[in-house]
Amino acid sequence: MGAVPPDPDRTLWWDPIARRASMVWALIIALLAVRVVWQLVSPYTLIEDEAHYWEWSRHLAWSYYSKGPGVAWVIWASTQALGSTEFAVRLPAAIATALGTVAVVRTTRVLFEDRRLAFISAVLYNGIPGFAVAAMLMTIDAPYIACWAWASHFALVAMLRGRQRAWLGFGAMVAIGFLFKYTILLLIPSVLFALWVTRNKRARVSGVWISLGLLVALVGLIPVGIWNAQHDWVTVRHLLGHLGVAGGDTANSAGGHEPWTIVWLFEYIGLQILVGGPILGLGLFAWYYARKRAESHTVLAVNTCVAMALPLLVFYLLVSLKAQTEGNWAMAAFVTLIPPAAWIVRDGVMRANHLIRFLWGVAVFGLVTVLLLFPGAPKLARVPGIGPLVPMYRMTGMHEHAADAQRQLDQLREKTGREPFVITNHYGRASLLAFYLPGHPTVYCSSAHIGGRKTQYDIWDRTDLSDTGTLESLLGRPALMLGGPEHHWSPAFDSIEFIGKLENEPKEQGTSYIGLGFRGFGAWEPLEKPGRP
């Protein structure tokens, strides 16, 4: 690869476009517009996490069972302005992705002083598969990654350009990002590692300003800390439960954690390649070849960016040696690989390097593919061999499903003369039904009472099935129950009746029941009782 010299007479057709600052903004705005238009016309219903965060937004608090309050506050603001619609719930994800793109563009521009690289970085940010999907769905990922991008920008500006007051911006963005996802705290050791790696190659940084920045970052911990202190530190136990260690909330789960398998390690590596796309390869090539042929300031910028990415990737690699990981957990590490990747893309294309050009093409193809993936998903779902891999059941059919549930509730009301309620065995289904049933009623979740994990529903008094006031309002009433085997429900009702699957049941093994005479859940024992699956 390094043997091919750059051709000084070579011109790239997109150079005149990339040189113009206005074109970067045009790209960012165009991508935002495409996503907003798609969200306006999208036929897809909310996925479970989106609905659950919307449910949080109906009960504003300093924090929540598994996450900070950021996602709930943002959805609350959007739905207050635009109504409780799918578009309003999802709009902040598209906006957050645009803001994250701006952060990476500014970082690349400052580090390399080349507008062409800034333009490439905008394409790469939006071409990372995980980032592109996060832009379409309102989970914690898009705003969290945007905060990581801006915090990284301020840290790099402070380290490499000597703007020491930027440490305050770093701290502020870590504080805001913590309200979305606690993982952003790992950016602090990432920055410290980068400072150590480059200690002999850059100017000294101010310990005072770094300390002030860290103090500002601690502000984000205050609301989460206060809320957890008031709720017996349930978030800490939830996080420990993910790791399968003592003190975690999985002690309540029948079956507990599966034993570790080396498959989890390879699964983690494979997921990072899938979620990150070509950015991992481009970042690695940038780090290796910058040392061979780049100017000293470029080498320093590349090394610093790569050093900031490594701790998060390594941390979750170690986690995979203990517990099963998810693809998006380490995704923010890709942010600081983008500026080096932008440099190697241009360098590789100028040298006519086939591998770099291929990876650059994959990134562009990935951007276009993900933009078309959501509109084209129904057709893909009908393709033999590919169809089963497209999770259409997760984002379609809830209007019809809720309509069928409402018919069952109307029949129960007419039959018993009492107001029925809905209870599910999973927080996601409970939140979806709360969103799609007429009037957005209160829906209850039984997970913690039938051997599963606790959820946010067990924290709110009005949905906590252990709360005396809640029980008094529900005792004796009929209910529609969804999910699980019959023996999970029979102790809680005078009688139950299996009614099969409701229309557009999203679960392959979905079950539905009618219950009469609710009497509350007693101590649950995970006995294998005969009954329907």
C-alpha positions in Angstrom: 0.0 0.0 0.0 2.7 2.5 1.0 4.7 2.0 -2.1 2.3 3.9 -4.3 3.3 7.7 -4.3 0.6 10.4 -4.5 0.1 11.7 -8.0 0.4 15.5 -7.8 -1.6 15.8 -11.0 -4.4 13.6 -9.9 -7.7 15.4 -9.2 -10.7 14.0 -7.6 -14.1 14.8 -9.1 -15.5 15.6 -5.7 -12.6 17.9 -4.6 -14.3 21.1 -5.7 -17.5 20.1 -3.8 -15.6 19.1 -0.7 -13.5 22.3 -0.6 -16.6 24.5 -0.2 -17.7 24.9 3.4 -21.3 25.4 2.2 -21.3 21.9 0.8 -20.7 20.3 4.2 -23.7 22.2 5.6 -25.7 21.3 2.6 -24.9 17.6 3.2 -25.8 17.8 6.9 -29.1 19.6 6.2 -30.0 17.3 3.3 -29.5 14.2 5.4 -31.5 15.7 8.2 -34.3 16.6 5.8 -34.4 13.1 4.3 -34.7 11.6 7.8 -37.4 14.1 8.9 -39.4 13.5 5.8 -39.1 9.8 6.2 -40.2 10.0 9.8 -43.2 12.1 8.7 -44.4 9.4 6.2 -43.0 6.3 7.9 -45.6 3.5 8.2 -43.6 1.9 11.0 -44.9 1.8 14.6 -42.6 2.5 17.6 -40.3 -0.3 18.7 -40.5 -1.3 22.4 -37.6 0.9 23.6 -39.1 4.0 21.9 -42.5 3.4 23.5 -40.9 2.8 26.9 -39.0 6.1 26.8 -42.2 7.8 25.7 -43.8 6.3 28.8 -41.0 7.8 30.9 -41.7 11.1 29.3 -45.3 11.0 30.8 -43.7 10.8 34.3 -40.9 13.3 34.3 -38.3 12.6 37.0 -34.7 13.1 37.9 -33.8 9.7 36.7 -35.3 6.2 35.9 -34.7 2.6 36.6 -32.1 1.8 33.9 -31.1 5.1 32.4 -30.8 8.8 33.2 -33.6 11.3 32.4 -32.2 12.8 29.2 -34.2 10.7 26.8 -37.4 11.3 28.7 -36.9 15.0 28.9 -36.1 15.3 25.2 -39.2 13.2 24.1 -41.3 15.2 26.5 -40.2 18.5 24.9 -40.9 17.1 21.4 -44.3 15.6 22.2 -45.3 18.8 24.0 -44.6 20.7 20.9 -45.9 18.2 18.3 -48.2 15.9 20.1 -47.8 12.2 21.1 -47.1 10.9 17.7 -44.5 8.6 16.3 -43.0 11.5 14.4 -42.7 13.6 17.6 -41.1 10.7 19.5 -38.5 10.0 16.7 -37.6 13.6 15.6 -35.0 14.2 18.3 -32.9 11.2 17.0 -32.5 12.8 13.5 -31.7 16.2 15.1 -29.1 14.6 17.4 -27.4 12.9 14.5 -27.1 16.2 12.6 -25.6 17.8 15.7 -23.1 14.9 16.1 -22.1 15.3 12.5 -21.4 19.0 13.1 -19.1 18.1 16.0 -17.1 15.6 14.0 -16.8 18.0 11.0 -15.5 20.8 13.3 -13.1 18.4 14.9 -11.7 17.2 11.6 -11.4 20.8 10.3 -9.5 21.9 13.4 -7.1 19.0 13.5 -6.2 18.8 9.8 -7.1 22.3 8.5 -8.6 20.8 5.4 -12.2 21.3 4.4 -12.1 18.3 2.1 -11.4 16.0 5.1 -14.2 17.7 7.0 -16.6 16.8 4.2 -15.4 13.2 4.2 -15.9 13.0 7.9 -19.5 14.0 7.5 -20.0 11.2 5.1 -18.3 8.7 7.4 -20.2 9.7 10.5 -23.5 9.1 8.7 -22.1 6.0 6.9 -21.4 4.1 10.1 -24.3 1.5 10.2 -24.9 1.9 13.9 -25.0 5.7 13.8 -27.3 5.6 10.7 -29.8 3.3 12.3 -29.7 5.3 15.5 -30.7 8.4 13.5 -34.0 6.7 12.5 -35.1 5.4 15.9 -35.4 7.4 19.2 -33.4 5.4 21.6 -30.6 6.8 23.9 -27.9 6.2 21.2 -28.2 9.2 18.9 -28.2 11.9 21.6 -25.5 10.1 23.6 -23.2 9.7 20.6 -23.7 13.4 19.7 -22.7 14.3 23.3 -19.6 12.0 22.9 -18.7 13.7 19.7 -18.9 17.2 21.1 -17.1 16.2 24.3 -14.3 14.6 22.2 -14.2 17.8 20.1 -13.6 20.0 23.1 -11.0 17.5 24.6 -9.0 17.3 21.3 -9.1 21.1 20.8 -7.8 21.5 24.4 -5.1 18.9 24.0 -3.8 19.6 20.5 -4.6 23.3 20.0 -4.0 24.6 23.5 -7.4 26.0 24.1 -7.6 25.2 27.7 -11.0 26.7 28.4 -12.3 24.0 26.1 -12.0 21.6 29.0 -15.2 23.3 30.4 -17.0 22.4 27.2 -15.7 18.9 27.6 -17.1 18.6 31.1 -20.4 20.1 30.1 -20.9 17.6 27.3 -20.0 14.7 29.5 -22.5 16.0 32.1 -25.3 16.2 29.4 -24.3 12.9 27.9 -24.4 11.2 31.3 -28.1 12.0 31.5 -28.6 9.8 28.4 -26.1 7.0 28.9 -23.8 6.4 31.8 -21.1 4.9 29.5 -20.0 8.4 28.6 -18.0 8.5 31.8 -15.6 6.1 30.1 -14.6 9.0 27.9 -12.7 10.4 30.9 -10.2 7.5 31.1 -10.1 7.6 27.3 -9.0 11.2 27.4 -6.5 10.5 30.2 -5.1 7.6 28.1 -4.7 9.8 25.1 -2.9 12.4 27.2 -0.5 9.8 28.5 0.2 8.3 25.0 1.0 11.7 23.5 2.7 13.2 26.6 6.1 13.7 24.8 4.7 14.9 21.5 2.3 17.7 22.4 2.3 20.9 24.5 1.5 20.6 28.2 -2.1 20.9 29.2 -3.4 22.8 32.3 -4.2 20.5 35.2 -6.3 23.3 36.7 -8.5 23.5 33.6 -8.8 19.7 33.3 -9.8 19.6 37.0 -12.4 22.3 36.4 -13.7 20.4 33.4 -14.1 17.2 35.5 -16.0 19.1 38.2 -18.4 20.4 35.5 -18.8 16.8 34.3 -19.9 15.8 37.9 -22.9 18.0 37.6 -24.5 15.4 35.4 -24.3 12.9 38.1 -26.3 15.0 40.6 -29.9 14.3 39.4 -29.2 10.6 38.8 -27.5 10.3 42.2 -30.3 12.1 44.1 -32.9 9.9 42.4 -31.0 6.7 43.1 -30.4 7.6 46.7 -34.2 7.9 47.1 -34.8 4.6 45.3 -32.3 2.2 47.0 -29.8 2.5 44.2 -31.8 0.5 41.8 -29.8 1.6 38.7 -26.6 0.3 40.2 -28.2 -3.1 40.8 -29.5 -3.0 37.2 -26.1 -2.4 35.8 -24.5 -5.1 38.0 -27.3 -7.4 36.7 -26.1 -6.8 33.1 -22.7 -8.1 34.2 -24.1 -11.0 36.1 -22.3 -10.2 39.3 -23.4 -10.3 42.9 -25.9 -7.5 43.9 -27.4 -7.3 40.4 -31.1 -7.3 39.8 -31.1 -10.6 38.0 -31.4 -12.4 41.3 -35.1 -12.1 40.8 -35.0 -13.7 37.4 -35.9 -17.3 37.0 -33.0 -19.1 35.3 -30.5 -16.3 36.0 -27.5 -15.8 33.7 -26.3 -18.3 31.1 -22.7 -19.6 31.7 -20.0 -17.8 29.9 -19.0 -19.1 26.4 -16.1 -18.0 24.2 -18.8 -17.4 21.5 -19.6 -14.1 23.4 -16.1 -12.9 22.7 -16.3 -13.5 19.0 -19.8 -12.2 19.0 -18.6 -8.9 20.4 -15.9 -8.6 17.8 -18.3 -9.5 15.0 -20.9 -7.0 16.2 -18.3 -4.2 16.3 -17.4 -4.9 12.7 -21.0 -5.0 11.7 -22.1 -1.9 13.7 -18.9 0.1 12.8 -18.6 -0.9 9.2 -15.4 0.2 7.5 -14.5 2.8 10.1 -12.5 0.2 12.2 -10.3 -0.7 9.2 -9.9 2.9 8.1 -8.9 4.0 11.6 -6.3 1.2 11.8 -4.8 2.0 8.4 -4.6 5.7 9.4 -2.8 4.9 12.6 -0.3 2.6 10.9 0.5 4.7 7.8 0.5 8.1 9.3 3.7 7.2 11.1 5.3 6.3 7.8 4.5 9.3 5.6 2.5 12.0 7.3 3.7 15.3 8.8 4.3 15.4 12.6 1.1 17.3 13.4 -1.0 14.8 11.4 0.7 11.9 13.2 -0.1 13.5 16.5 -3.7 14.1 15.6 -4.2 10.5 14.4 -2.5 9.0 17.4 -4.5 11.0 19.8 -7.8 10.2 18.1 -7.1 6.5 18.0 -5.9 6.5 21.6 -9.2 8.0 22.7 -11.1 5.2 20.9 -9.2 2.3 22.4 -10.3 2.3 26.1 -14.0 1.9 25.3 -13.4 -0.9 22.8 -11.1 -2.7 25.2 -13.4 -2.2 28.2 -16.3 -4.0 26.5 -13.9 -6.6 25.1 -13.2 -7.4 28.7 -16.9 -7.3 29.5 -17.5 -9.9 26.8 -15.2 -12.3 28.9 -17.8 -12.1 31.6 -21.2 -11.4 30.1 -22.9 -11.2 26.7 -22.6 -7.7 25.1 -24.8 -5.8 22.7 -23.6 -4.2 19.5 -24.3 -0.6 20.5 -22.5 -0.6 23.8 -19.1 0.3 22.4 -20.4 2.2 19.4 -19.3 5.7 20.6 -15.6 4.7 20.2 -16.1 5.1 16.5 -16.5 8.8 16.9 -12.8 9.6 17.3 -11.8 7.2 14.6 -13.6 9.3 12.0 -11.1 12.2 11.6 -8.1 9.8 11.1 -10.3 7.8 8.7 -11.1 10.9 6.7 -7.4 11.6 6.4 -6.6 8.1 5.2 -9.5 8.1 2.8 -8.1 11.1 0.9 -4.5 9.9 1.2 -5.4 6.4 0.0 -7.6 7.7 -2.9 -4.8 10.0 -4.0 -2.4 7.0 -4.0 -4.9 4.9 -5.9 -4.9 2.4 -3.1 -7.5 -0.2 -3.9 -8.2 -1.3 -0.4 -8.7 2.2 1.0 -10.9 3.1 -2.0 -12.9 -0.1 -1.4 -13.5 0.8 2.3 -14.4 4.3 1.3 -16.9 2.9 -1.2 -18.3 0.6 1.4 -18.8 3.7 3.7 -20.7 5.6 1.0 -22.7 2.5 0.1 -23.5 2.0 3.7 -24.9 5.5 4.0 -27.1 5.1 1.0 -28.1 1.6 2.0 -29.3 2.5 5.5 -31.2 5.5 4.2 -33.0 3.2 1.8 -33.2 0.3 4.3 -36.2 1.5 6.2 -38.4 2.3 3.2 -37.3 -0.9 1.5 -37.6 -3.2 4.5 -41.1 -4.5 3.5 -39.8 -5.7 0.2 -36.7 -7.2 1.7 -38.9 -9.1 4.2 -40.4 -10.9 1.2 -37.1 -12.0 -0.2 -36.4 -15.8 0.4 -33.5 -16.3 2.7 -33.3 -12.6 3.7 -36.9 -12.1 4.9 -36.5 -13.8 8.3 -33.6 -11.5 9.1 -35.7 -8.4 8.7 -37.5 -7.7 12.1 -40.7 -6.3 10.6 -42.6 -7.7 13.5 -40.9 -5.2 15.8 -42.1 -2.1 14.0 -45.4 -2.9 12.3 -48.9 -4.0 13.3 -49.3 -2.3 16.7 -52.3 -0.2 15.5 -54.2 -3.5 14.6 -52.8 -5.2 17.7 -54.0 -2.4 20.0 -57.4 -2.3 18.2 -57.9 -6.0 18.9 -56.9 -5.5 22.5 -59.5 -2.7 22.8 -62.2 -5.0 21.4 -61.4 -7.5 24.1 -61.5 -4.8 26.7 -64.9 -3.6 25.5 -66.3 -7.1 25.6 -64.9 -7.6 29.1 -66.5 -4.3 30.3 -69.9 -5.3 28.8 -69.7 -8.8 30.2 -68.6 -7.9 33.8 -69.9 -4.4 34.2 -66.5 -3.4 35.6 -63.7 -1.4 34.1 -61.0 -3.9 32.8 -57.3 -3.2 32.7 -54.3 -4.4 30.7 -51.3 -6.2 32.2 -48.3 -7.7 30.3 -45.3 -9.7 31.3 -42.8 -7.4 29.6 -42.2 -3.6 29.9 -41.9 -3.1 26.2 -45.3 -4.6 25.4 -46.8 -2.6 28.2 -45.4 0.7 26.8 -46.5 -0.1 23.3 -50.1 -0.7 24.4 -50.1 2.4 26.5 -49.1 4.4 23.4 -51.4 2.7 20.9 -54.6 2.0 22.9 -57.1 4.9 22.7 -56.6 7.5 25.3 -53.1 6.3 26.3 -54.3 4.3 29.4 -52.3 3.0 32.3 -50.9 -0.4 31.5 -49.3 -2.6 34.1 -46.2 -4.9 33.9 -46.0 -8.2 35.9 -42.3 -9.0 35.2 -41.0 -8.6 38.7 -44.0 -10.6 40.1 -43.5 -13.7 37.9 -39.7 -14.2 38.3 -38.5 -11.6 35.9 -36.5 -8.4 36.4 -37.8 -5.3 37.9 -38.7 -2.4 35.6 -39.6 1.2 35.8 -43.2 0.1 36.3 -42.3 -1.2 39.7 -40.9 2.3 40.7 -44.0 4.3 39.9 -46.6 4.1 42.7 -49.5 4.0 40.3 -48.2 1.0 38.3 -46.4 -0.8 41.1 -48.4 -4.0 41.7 -47.0 -4.2 45.2 -48.3 -0.8 46.1 -51.3 -0.9 48.5 -53.1 2.0 46.7 -52.6 0.4 43.3 -53.8 -3.0 44.5 -56.9 -1.5 46.0 -57.8 0.2 42.7 -57.4 -3.1 40.8 -58.7 -5.8 43.2 -61.7 -7.7 41.8 -61.5 -6.1 38.3 -61.2 -8.1 35.1 -58.1 -7.9 32.9 -56.6 -8.6 29.6 -53.2 -10.3 30.1 -50.5 -10.7 27.4 -47.5 -13.0 27.3 -46.2 -15.9 29.3 -47.6 -19.3 30.3 -50.9 -19.8 32.1 -49.4 -20.6 35.5 -47.9 -17.1 35.6 -51.3 -15.6 35.7 -53.6 -18.1 37.4 -52.5 -17.3 41.0 -53.4 -13.6 40.5 -57.1 -14.1 39.3 -60.2 -16.0 40.4 -60.3 -17.5 36.9 -58.5 -17.1 33.6 -59.3 -18.1 30.0 -56.8 -18.6 27.2 -57.9 -16.6 24.1 -55.0 -17.3 21.7 -53.1 -14.6 19.9 -54.4 -11.1 19.3 -54.2 -9.8 15.8 -50.7 -9.0 14.7 -49.2 -10.6 17.8 -45.5 -9.6 17.5 -44.2 -12.5 19.5 -43.8 -15.9 17.8 -44.9 -17.7 21.0 -47.4 -14.9 22.0 -50.2 -15.7 24.3 -53.3 -13.8 25.5 -55.7 -14.4 28.4 -58.8 -13.0 30.0 -58.8 -12.9 33.7 -61.7 -12.4 36.1 -61.4 -11.2 39.7 -57.9 -9.9 40.1 -56.5 -10.6 43.6 -52.9 -9.7 43.3 -49.6 -11.6 42.9 -48.3 -13.6 45.9 -44.9 -15.1 46.2 -44.0 -16.5 42.8 -42.3 -19.9 42.5 -40.8 -21.0 39.1 -42.6 -24.3 39.0 -43.0 -26.1 35.7 -46.8 -26.4 35.6 -48.8 -27.9 32.8 -50.4 -25.4 30.5 -50.2 -23.7 27.2 -46.8 -22.6 26.0 
